[in-house]
Amino acid sequence: MTTMPGLLPLARHYYETRREVLAAAGAQTTPWYRLNPDELGVAVAETQIIIEALRRANKEQAVLLGEGFTHTLPGSVI
């Protein structure tokens, strides 16, 4: 079983990876450590959406493979 990191570290890594990709395309974004509280909230919310999407994809995969689904990811809303 894979262990997911906590929400905040995952949000930071997602945000910084996204920032690097955007920088490669010529877009400038604020570094993680300079985000204001509203921007930080958006980054964390986006990460929660990604976690939920992963949970749903894992559940779908388990159903398609005929396996029972018992694993949950942190921050799952369903």
Protein Blocks (a to p, Z undefined) as FASTA:
>chain_A
ZZdddfklmmmmmmmmmmmmmmmnopacddfklpcfklmmmmmmmmmmmmmmmmmmmmmm
mmmnopacfbdcehiaZZ
